Amino acid sequence: MNHLVPIDDDRWHLPNHAQIVVYEREASDRGLLTIYDCAAAQKPPKAQLLGTLESIDASAAVESNPTGRVVKLREEATLERTDDDRFGITASR
């Protein structure tokens, strides 16, 4: 399921208040990224992607939890696939 706005084949637009829930697993296993438009909206996720979030180069609050972390964006950003199952977030310029 991926209903994010595409920029091109390997990049997607993330809105200003997007929230990404990162479920991390053992180093040998892929994790899961669940992406919401906004946590306050109480809507289903926009996307679920198998993989690992490698980097965050955008204004965001990052909270660790027992299963991974939650990334709350504070600006529009771009989600980019950097490898088969690796992703990064960069600020939209």
Salt bridges, closest charged atoms under 4 A:
ASP8 OD2 - ARG11 NE 3.14
ASP10 OD1 - ARG81 NE 3.52
GLU24 OE2 - ARG69 NE 2.83
ASP37 OD2 - LYS46 NZ 3.89
GLU54 OE2 - ARG86 NH1 2.88
GLU63 OE2 - LYS72 NZ 3.40
GLU76 OE1 - HIS13 NE2 3.93
